[in-house]
Amino acid sequence: MLGQQEVAAPGDGRTPVVQQRCAFLAGDATSRLASASPIFHPAWAVTEMTLKLSTLSILLGLGMGLPQIYGILNPAAFSAAVRKFPRSLPWGVALTGLGTAWFLWNLSQESIADFAAYKNIMFAGFAGVGLGTCIFVQDFLAVRGLAIVLLLLAKLMVDTGRPALTQTHWVLAIQAWAYVLVVAGIWFTVSPWRLRDFLAWGTANEQRIKIGCGFRLAFGLFIAVLGLTAFRSVT
């Protein structure tokens, strides 16, 4: 009885101490749980990752420029490989698969309440479209897959560069290139044979190959240099 009265007594000085201890334990448990959240929610940790503009610029520049060195050094083999690309089934499956996976990942980041109930159905449907394209639309599949990747890459370029527009005007080089990719992606989706004709014209002779490769190499180096200089301080 005496113990019960001491605990229940409103004037007991130990009650605030107990409350403080409980608050401390609750706060400590919360902090431990928060620190462990990336372990229990790895998907959240991945969605918070962002690509720096300088890194993206360097990767784009090297991706554009390095293949051109091969074209300058060995134009005949470069021409043969480029001409085979539009109807290459392995390239078509790889690019279409990449584009489908990339698009599904972008879709998973969207939080549209109106479609939340149908999100799994949309995932299955878009995945089925990508798989069905590889099976039933194999004509110019490489061009169609490339068009999808170009559109998604353009979105990444615009989204990454938009926050830096107020910090440096050199971002406009990346943004302008992105919109060129958008136009190319739409054009090649509607008329995939246009890329075949363009590649045939661009590789008609050794002079055209070297001039085109030289121009693309210079542009790729320019973009990479921006990543190493103007974009290094961009936050």
N, C-alpha and C positions, 0 to 999 in steps of 0.2 A: 504493500500500500504506500509505504513511504517513498519507494522508488518511483511509483507511478505519479505521486504528487509532485516529486521533484522534476520529472520530465514535463509534466503538464503545467507546472507553475509558470504563469506569464512573466513573473518578475525574475526568473532564473537567468543568471548572466551567462550560462553555457549555451543557451539557444542560439544567439547570433554566431557563436563560434562554430556550432554544428552547421549552420547555414553557410558560413564561409567555406568550411571544408567541403560541403556538398557542391558548392559552386565551383570550387577549384577542381574537384574531381571531374565534374561535368565538362568544364572548359578544357581540361587535359585530354579527356576522351575525345572531345570534338576535334582538337588539334591533331591528335593521332589519326583519327579517321580521315581528316582532310589531307594529311600528308600521305596517307595510303591510297587515296582516291585514284591516282594514275594507275596503281596496280590492279585495283578492282574494276576500273573503267578504262581499259586501254584504248577503246574506240574514241573516247572523249579526248584523250591525249593526242591521238593522231589528228583529229579534226582541228585542234588548236594550232597545229604546225603551219607555218607560213614560209613561203619561198621569198628570200630577199631579192630585190630588183637587181642588185649587182651579180648575184649568183645566176639568176635567170638569164641576164644579158650575156654573161660569159659562156654559159651552156649553149645559148642560141647562136652566138657568134662562132663558136667552135663547131657546132653541128652544121652550120651553113658552110664554113670555110674549109674544113679539113677534107671533105670528099673532092673539092675542086682541085686540090693538089694532085690527086690521082689523074684527074682529067687533063691537066696540063702536062703531066709527065708521060701519060699513056693514053692519048686521045682515041686511038682505035678501040682498045678494050673498053674504055669509058663509054664510047658511043654504042658498042654492042650491048653492054649491060643496061644502059638507059633505054634503049629501044625495046628491050624485052620486058621492062617494068610494067607497062600498062596491062598486059595480059598475064602477068606472073601470078599463078594461084597461091604459091607459098607467101609471097608478099601481101597478097590480098587477104588471106586468112589472118596473117599476123596483124596487119593494120586494122582490119575490121574488128578483130578481137580486142585489140588495144583500145580502139575508139569506143566499143561497147562497154568495156570495163571502166573506162574513164568517165563515160557519160553516167553510168550507174553510180559511180562514186560521187559525182556532182549531185545526182538526184538524192543520194542519201544525206547530203548536207542541207538540203532544202527543208524548211519547216513550214509548209503550207497546210494550215489546219483543215482547209476544205477537202484536201486529198489524203489526209492522214489515214483514214479508214481504208483507202484503196492503194496504199503505198506498196504493199507486198504484191498486189495484183499488177501494179505498174512495173515493178521490178521484173516480175516473171514475163510480162508482155514485152518489155524492151529487150530483155535477154533473149527471148524467143525470136524477136526480129533480127537481132545480130546473128544468131545461129542460123536462122533460116536464110539470111542473105548469103552467108558463106556456102550454103548447100544449093540454093535454087537460083541465085543471081551471080554466077561465077564469071559472066562476061564483063570485062573491065573491072573486076572486083578490086584489084589493087588501086585503081584510080578512085573508086568509091570509098574504099577504106582510108586512103590518103585525104580525101575531102573531109571526112569526119574528123580525122586527127587535126587537120588544119583549122577547122572551126573551133574545136576544143582548145587548141593551142592559142588561138587568137583570144579566146575568153580569158585564159590564164594570163596572157600578156597585158590585156587591158586592166584586169582586176589588180594585178601586181603593180602596174605603173600608175594607176589612178591616184593613190595617196601621195605620190611624189610629184604630181604636176605643179604644186605650189613651191617646190624646192629647187627644181632645175628644169629648164626648157628642153634639155636633151631627151627627156622622157617622151617627147613628141615623136622622136625617131622610132621608138618601140611601138607607140600607139599607132602611128601611121602604117608601119609594117603589119601590125595586127589587122587593120582594116583591109589591107591588100590581101591578106590570107583569107579573110571573110569572103571577099569577092571571088577569089580563086576557088574556095571551097564550094560556094554556091554554084559557080559556073561549071566546075568539074562534076558536081552532083547531077546537074541537069544534062550536061553534054560531056560524058566521060571521054569520048573519042577526041575531044579537043586537045587533051593533054598528049595523046598519041601523036596528033598532027604537030603540035608545038615542039615536042621532043624530036620528031623527025626533022623538022626545019632547023632546030638548034644544033643538031649533030650531022647536018648535011655534008659538011667538010671540016677539015682539021682547023682551019682558021676560025670558023664560027665556034667550034668547041673551045679553043683556047681563049678567045675573046670573052665568051660567056663564063667560062670557069674563072678567068681573071677578074671579071667584074664581081662575081659572087664571092670570090675569095677576099677581095678588097672590102666588100660590104660586111662580110662576116668578121673580118679583123676589126673593122670600125665599131661594130656592135660589141665585140669582146673588149676592146679598149675602153669603151664607155663604161663597161662593167668594172674595169680595173681602176678607172679614174673618176669620172663624173658621178657615178652611182655608188661609190664606196661610202660616202658620208650620208647617203639617203637613209632615212629611218622609216 
